[in-house]
Amino acid sequence: MDHGGKYIVVPRIQVEHANALQTWWIIAPPSPMAIQGLVRAMGLRLGHHFEAFAVVHHSVQWLASEGDPSGRFVHATDKPDEWVAMFWNRTLALQQPQGASYIDRDDHIAGGISKGLQPTARCHVTLSLILKAAPDCALADFEVARFLRTARLAGGSIIAHGAVRFADTPAEALSRLRQGFFLVDRADLVATRMAQAGAPIDGLEALLELLVARNSDPDAAPESWLSANVVGYTALEAPRQRAGVRLGVPHAYAEALVGLVQYQPTRDAGVLPLWRYAVDDQHRAYLVRSA
């Protein structure tokens, strides 16, 4: 039995059918917020608060049909069969699960035969987690493994993972993983772009400018593995009690906060890029950031 040190390492977590439609206009692997949700759920279940986490991506398989090479955002029209999403250097057609099934032609409103469609995007993904725990953490490896047995990440099922290990230093934790790509917060690039702009621009404009493809060759490798993803949520109203919610806690409608992230090779990592959550009471926001 392996007991806890300062860092808990869970290598090569294999997730099937994870949500990849992070907002209506972005397709990407599981977001930092989705991973924060998994870490938070683990902490609540095991009775331990994790201070931070790092993510290493190993692979992703998009569950969609590939089209012509292009950019990386969703282009939507009023015709669902034309909805496509462009990610990195290729186009993906969104999945169209049926929203209902029919028995005969009378089984539809207005006498039509069309069925409801729910455009979505999913993926299989393999990633590793490094959790920063308190020095006196007394968790055992089997407790973490038992939680992961029934846990979900971004709605996807965790079907396998490597042996849970513990480490006393970031270097030791990293040595227990195979090479991959750290998920890193690049809000600094957005801030720099806003400061350098000749005319005032907001954060979304700066983010989109940084993500514009600068090479017309569709087969060319990206200049950098920059992407947009969800890094938080901001409440659109004050939290209040609602009927039928789990645990009876107050709920509020919220909007996703999109940030700039980058996939950086672990071999180039100088420090462990740990993500931490924060609460911004002024803007009623819950977000995660990494150093």
matplotlib code that plots the C-alpha trace (Angstrom):
import matplotlib.pyplot as plt

x = [0.0, 1.4, 0.6, 0.5, 3.3, 2.9, 2.0, -0.4, 0.3, -2.4, -0.9, -2.7, -6.3, -8.3, -11.6, -14.2, -16.9, -15.9, -17.6, -15.5, -18.0, -16.8, -18.9, -21.2, -18.3, -15.3, -14.3, -11.4, -10.3, -11.7, -11.4, -9.4, -12.8, -13.9, -10.7, -11.2, -14.6, -13.1, -10.5, -13.0, -15.3, -12.4, -11.6, -15.2, -15.5, -12.2, -12.4, -9.2, -8.7, -6.3, -4.4, -3.8, -3.4, -1.4, -2.6, -0.5, -2.3, -1.1, -3.7, -7.1, -9.4, -12.2, -15.6, -16.6, -16.3, -13.3, -13.9, -11.7, -8.6, -9.3, -9.2, -10.5, -14.0, -17.6, -19.4, -23.2, -26.1, -29.8, -29.3, -28.0, -26.5, -24.1, -22.8, -19.1, -16.3, -12.7, -10.0, -6.3, -5.7, -8.7, -12.5, -14.8, -18.5, -20.5, -22.2, -26.0, -27.6, -31.3, -33.3, -36.3, -37.3, -40.5, -42.9, -44.8, -45.6, -48.2, -45.5, -44.4, -45.6, -47.2, -47.4, -43.8, -41.4, -38.3, -36.7, -35.0, -31.2, -28.7, -25.4, -22.5, -18.9, -17.2, -13.7, -11.7, -8.8, -5.8, -4.3, -2.4, -3.0, -0.7, -2.5, -0.8, -1.8, -1.1, 2.2, 0.2, -2.0, -2.8, -4.7, -3.8, -3.5, -6.5, -8.8, -7.9, -8.3, -11.7, -13.0, -11.9, -13.7, -17.0, -16.0, -16.5, -14.5, -16.4, -19.2, -17.0, -16.4, -13.0, -12.2, -8.6, -5.6, -2.1, -1.0, -1.5, 1.9, 3.1, 6.0, 7.6, 8.8, 7.5, 10.5, 9.8, 6.2, 7.0, 9.5, 6.6, 4.9, 5.5, 6.1, 3.1, 1.9, 1.3, -2.0, -0.8, -2.7, -1.6, -3.6, -0.3, -0.3, -3.8, -2.8, 0.3, -1.7, -4.2, -1.4, 0.3, -2.8, -2.8, -6.5, -8.3, -9.4, -11.1, -9.9, -12.0, -10.6, -7.1, -7.7, -9.1, -6.2, -3.7, -5.6, -5.9, -4.0, -1.0, -0.2, -2.4, -1.0, -3.6, -1.0, 1.5, 2.2, 0.7, 3.2, 2.3, -0.3, -2.5, -6.2, -9.2, -11.0, -13.2, -11.4, -14.3, -17.9, -19.5, -23.0, -25.7, -27.9, -27.7, -27.7, -31.1, -32.8, -34.3, -36.5, -35.0, -31.3, -28.8, -27.7, -30.1, -27.5, -28.3, -28.0, -27.5, -27.4, -23.9, -21.9, -18.6, -15.4, -13.1, -9.3, -6.2, -4.3, -1.3, -0.1, 3.6, 5.9, 6.7, 10.4, 10.5, 8.8, 10.8, 8.3, 5.2, 2.2, -0.2, -3.8, -5.6, -9.2, -10.2, -13.4, -13.9, -16.7, -16.8, -17.7, -19.4, -16.9, -15.3, -12.2, -9.0, -5.5, -2.1, 1.3]
y = [0.0, 3.4, 6.3, 9.9, 12.4, 16.0, 15.0, 12.3, 11.0, 9.3, 8.3, 7.7, 8.1, 6.8, 8.5, 7.5, 9.7, 12.9, 16.1, 18.1, 20.9, 23.3, 26.2, 26.4, 27.7, 25.8, 22.1, 21.1, 18.3, 18.4, 21.9, 22.9, 23.5, 20.0, 18.6, 20.9, 19.4, 15.9, 16.9, 18.7, 15.7, 13.4, 15.7, 15.8, 12.0, 11.2, 14.0, 15.8, 19.2, 19.3, 22.6, 22.4, 20.0, 19.7, 18.0, 16.1, 15.3, 12.2, 11.6, 12.6, 10.9, 13.1, 11.3, 13.1, 13.0, 14.8, 17.2, 19.6, 21.0, 24.4, 26.3, 25.7, 27.1, 26.1, 27.6, 27.3, 28.0, 27.4, 24.0, 21.4, 19.2, 22.1, 22.6, 22.0, 22.7, 23.6, 22.5, 23.1, 22.2, 20.2, 20.4, 18.1, 17.6, 17.7, 14.5, 14.6, 12.3, 11.9, 13.9, 11.5, 8.3, 7.9, 5.0, 6.2, 9.5, 10.4, 10.5, 14.0, 17.5, 19.3, 16.0, 16.2, 13.4, 15.2, 14.3, 16.5, 16.7, 17.6, 18.7, 17.7, 16.7, 14.0, 12.5, 9.7, 11.2, 9.9, 12.2, 12.1, 14.1, 15.4, 16.5, 18.6, 17.5, 18.7, 17.4, 15.4, 13.7, 10.2, 9.0, 5.5, 4.6, 2.2, 5.1, 7.1, 4.1, 3.3, 6.8, 6.7, 3.4, 5.2, 8.8, 10.7, 13.4, 15.8, 13.4, 10.6, 7.2, 6.5, 3.0, 2.6, 4.3, 3.5, 2.7, 5.6, 6.8, 9.5, 11.9, 14.4, 16.9, 18.1, 16.5, 13.2, 13.4, 14.2, 11.3, 8.9, 10.0, 9.3, 12.3, 14.3, 17.9, 20.0, 22.1, 25.6, 28.9, 31.6, 34.5, 36.4, 36.3, 37.8, 40.6, 41.3, 41.4, 43.8, 46.1, 46.0, 46.7, 50.1, 50.5, 49.3, 45.7, 43.4, 40.0, 38.0, 40.0, 39.5, 35.7, 35.3, 37.3, 34.9, 31.9, 33.0, 30.6, 32.4, 29.8, 29.2, 25.7, 23.4, 20.6, 22.8, 22.2, 24.8, 27.5, 26.7, 24.5, 27.4, 26.7, 28.3, 26.5, 27.0, 28.3, 29.3, 30.4, 33.7, 33.8, 35.6, 35.9, 35.5, 31.9, 30.6, 27.5, 25.4, 22.4, 19.0, 19.9, 17.5, 18.1, 21.0, 23.7, 27.1, 27.2, 30.0, 30.2, 30.9, 31.7, 30.0, 32.1, 31.3, 31.6, 30.9, 27.7, 26.0, 22.4, 22.4, 19.4, 18.0, 17.8, 21.6, 22.2, 24.4, 24.3, 22.2, 24.3, 23.8, 25.0, 26.5, 27.7, 31.1, 33.0, 36.5, 37.9, 41.2, 39.5, 36.5, 34.3, 30.9, 30.2, 28.3, 29.6, 28.1, 29.6]
z = [0.0, -1.1, 1.2, 0.4, 0.1, -1.3, -4.8, -6.0, -9.5, -11.6, -14.9, -18.2, -17.3, -20.3, -20.8, -23.4, -24.8, -23.0, -24.0, -26.5, -27.2, -24.5, -25.6, -28.7, -30.7, -29.4, -29.7, -27.5, -25.1, -21.6, -20.2, -17.1, -15.4, -16.2, -14.6, -11.6, -11.2, -11.1, -8.6, -6.4, -6.5, -5.5, -2.6, -1.3, -1.6, 0.1, 2.7, 1.5, -0.1, -3.0, -3.3, -7.0, -10.0, -13.2, -16.4, -19.0, -22.2, -24.1, -26.9, -28.1, -30.7, -32.0, -32.4, -35.6, -39.3, -40.8, -43.7, -45.6, -43.8, -42.3, -39.0, -35.5, -34.6, -35.0, -38.0, -37.6, -39.9, -39.6, -41.3, -38.8, -41.5, -42.4, -38.9, -38.8, -36.3, -37.2, -34.8, -35.3, -39.0, -39.9, -40.0, -38.0, -38.6, -35.4, -34.3, -34.6, -32.0, -32.4, -29.8, -30.2, -32.0, -33.9, -34.3, -37.3, -39.1, -36.5, -33.8, -34.6, -33.9, -36.9, -38.7, -39.8, -40.0, -38.9, -35.6, -33.1, -33.4, -30.7, -32.3, -30.0, -30.1, -28.1, -27.8, -26.3, -24.4, -22.4, -19.8, -16.5, -13.4, -10.7, -7.6, -4.9, -1.5, 2.0, 3.5, 6.1, 3.5, 4.6, 1.5, 0.2, -3.5, -3.3, -2.1, -5.2, -7.5, -5.9, -6.5, -10.2, -10.7, -10.9, -11.6, -14.8, -16.5, -18.7, -18.9, -20.1, -18.5, -17.0, -18.3, -17.1, -15.5, -14.3, -10.8, -8.4, -7.0, -4.6, -4.7, -2.5, -5.2, -8.6, -10.3, -8.7, -9.7, -13.3, -13.4, -12.8, -16.0, -19.7, -21.9, -23.1, -23.2, -20.1, -20.2, -19.4, -18.8, -21.4, -20.1, -20.2, -24.0, -24.1, -21.7, -23.8, -27.0, -25.5, -24.3, -27.7, -29.8, -31.5, -30.7, -27.5, -27.8, -25.3, -24.2, -26.6, -29.6, -28.4, -27.9, -31.4, -33.0, -31.3, -32.6, -36.2, -38.5, -39.9, -42.6, -45.6, -46.1, -44.5, -44.0, -42.2, -38.5, -36.2, -35.0, -31.4, -29.8, -28.6, -28.1, -26.4, -23.6, -20.6, -17.5, -15.4, -15.1, -14.1, -12.5, -14.4, -11.3, -7.6, -6.4, -5.1, -4.1, -6.9, -6.8, -7.7, -7.5, -6.0, -2.3, -2.0, -2.6, -4.2, -7.9, -10.5, -14.2, -15.4, -18.5, -19.5, -19.3, -22.2, -21.8, -23.8, -23.1, -24.6, -24.9, -24.0, -24.1, -20.7, -21.7, -21.9, -18.6, -16.2, -13.4, -12.8, -14.2, -11.4, -11.8, -8.8, -8.5, -7.3, -6.6, -7.8, -5.7, -7.5, -10.8, -9.3, -11.1, -10.3, -12.3, -12.5, -13.3, -13.6, -12.8]

ax = plt.figure().add_subplot(projection="3d")
ax.plot(x, y, z, "-o")
ax.set_aspect("equal")
plt.show()
